[in-house]
Amino acid sequence: MWRITEVCERTGLSPRTVRYYEEIGLLPDVRRHSSGRRVYGADELERLGFISRLKALGLSLAEIRDLNAVYAIGGSTQAMLRRLRDLLGVHLEDVDRRIGELGDLRGELSRYRGHVEERVVDVEETFASESAGLEKAPRRATNERMTG
């Protein structure tokens, strides 16, 4: 049995997050010590790891709650795993769509950067030729004043 600080060290979660997961039903039946402090066992630690993995895969807390409900109602790991498979399929489709959008965005950025690069070169060439013309003009004026 571990105290919340030990569980947080093992999971990387904050005490507030662990308490919140308990409050919204993702971590049911947390035992309490006689002093009233929460104590966590291997089951809670495993569940927190599972929740963290699902969050890292992009599932929302509502979706994770849904998985818990499927498990609680059906009492079956198989029913929960089928629902998880479906949710992961939806998330895969979303990731594929976003990858496509990012590919399109990358192409657009690359094209626009090329356009800007052409403009930079044009401006630099124009500036260089104007600078060369300006350097000569003042010298002529100075020379004319000296000879005039």
C-alpha positions in Angstrom: 0.0 0.0 0.0 1.2 3.5 -0.9 0.3 7.0 0.1 -0.7 9.5 -2.5 2.8 11.1 -2.6 4.4 7.7 -3.4 1.8 7.0 -6.1 2.5 10.4 -7.6 6.2 9.7 -7.6 5.6 6.3 -9.4 3.1 7.7 -11.9 4.3 11.2 -12.6 0.8 12.5 -11.8 0.1 15.3 -9.4 -1.9 14.6 -6.2 -4.6 16.9 -7.5 -4.9 14.8 -10.7 -5.1 11.6 -8.7 -7.8 13.0 -6.5 -9.7 14.4 -9.5 -9.6 10.9 -11.2 -11.1 9.5 -8.0 -13.7 12.3 -7.8 -14.9 11.7 -11.4 -15.0 7.9 -11.0 -12.0 6.9 -12.9 -10.4 5.5 -9.8 -13.2 4.0 -7.8 -13.1 2.4 -4.3 -9.8 4.0 -3.1 -9.2 2.7 0.4 -8.6 4.9 3.4 -6.3 4.4 6.3 -7.8 4.6 9.8 -6.5 8.2 9.9 -8.6 9.0 6.8 -5.7 9.2 4.4 -6.0 7.6 1.0 -4.0 4.4 0.4 -3.4 2.9 -3.0 -2.6 -0.6 -4.0 -1.3 -2.3 -7.1 -4.7 -2.2 -8.8 -5.0 1.6 -8.4 -1.4 2.0 -9.6 -2.1 -0.1 -12.7 -5.3 1.8 -13.4 -3.5 5.1 -13.2 -0.9 3.8 -15.6 -3.7 2.7 -18.0 -5.4 6.1 -17.7 -2.1 7.8 -18.4 -1.5 5.7 -21.5 -5.0 6.4 -22.8 -4.5 10.1 -22.3 -1.2 10.0 -24.1 -2.9 8.3 -27.0 -5.4 11.2 -27.2 -8.4 9.8 -25.5 -10.5 12.3 -23.5 -11.5 11.8 -19.9 -15.1 11.3 -21.1 -14.0 8.5 -23.4 -12.0 6.9 -20.5 -15.1 7.2 -18.3 -17.1 5.5 -21.0 -14.6 2.6 -21.0 -15.0 2.3 -17.3 -18.8 2.3 -17.6 -18.7 -0.4 -20.3 -16.5 -2.5 -18.0 -18.7 -1.8 -14.9 -21.9 -2.6 -16.8 -20.7 -5.6 -18.7 -18.3 -6.7 -16.1 -16.2 -7.9 -19.0 -12.8 -7.0 -20.1 -13.7 -8.2 -23.5 -16.5 -5.6 -23.9 -14.2 -2.9 -22.7 -11.5 -4.0 -25.1 -13.9 -4.0 -28.0 -15.0 -0.4 -27.1 -11.3 0.6 -26.7 -10.6 -0.9 -30.1 -13.4 1.2 -31.6 -12.2 4.4 -29.9 -8.6 3.9 -31.0 -9.9 3.4 -34.6 -11.6 6.7 -34.5 -8.5 8.4 -33.1 -6.4 6.8 -35.8 -8.7 8.2 -38.5 -8.4 11.6 -36.9 -4.6 11.4 -36.7 -4.5 10.3 -40.4 -6.7 13.3 -41.3 -4.5 15.7 -39.4 -1.4 14.3 -41.0 -2.9 14.9 -44.4 -3.8 18.5 -43.3 -0.3 19.0 -42.0 1.2 17.7 -45.3 -1.0 20.2 -47.2 0.1 23.0 -44.8 3.7 22.0 -45.2 3.4 22.3 -49.0 1.7 25.6 -48.7 4.4 26.9 -46.3 7.2 25.7 -48.6 5.6 27.3 -51.7 5.1 30.6 -49.9 8.6 30.6 -48.5 9.9 30.1 -52.0 7.9 33.1 -53.1 9.2 35.2 -50.3 12.8 34.1 -51.0 12.3 35.3 -54.6 11.1 38.7 -53.3 14.1 38.9 -50.9 16.5 38.4 -53.8 14.7 40.9 -55.9 14.7 43.5 -53.1 18.4 42.9 -52.4 19.3 43.2 -56.1 17.2 46.4 -56.4 18.8 47.8 -53.2 22.3 46.9 -54.3 21.8 48.6 -57.7 20.2 51.7 -56.1 23.0 51.9 -53.6 25.6 51.7 -56.3 23.9 54.6 -58.2 23.7 56.7 -55.0 27.3 56.2 -54.2 28.4 57.6 -57.5 26.0 60.6 -57.5 27.3 62.4 -54.5 30.9 62.0 -55.6 30.0 63.7 -58.9 28.3 66.5 -57.1 31.3 67.0 -54.8 33.7 66.9 -57.8 31.6 69.5 -59.7 31.5 71.8 -56.7 35.3 71.7 -56.4 35.9 72.4 -60.0 33.2 74.9 -60.4 
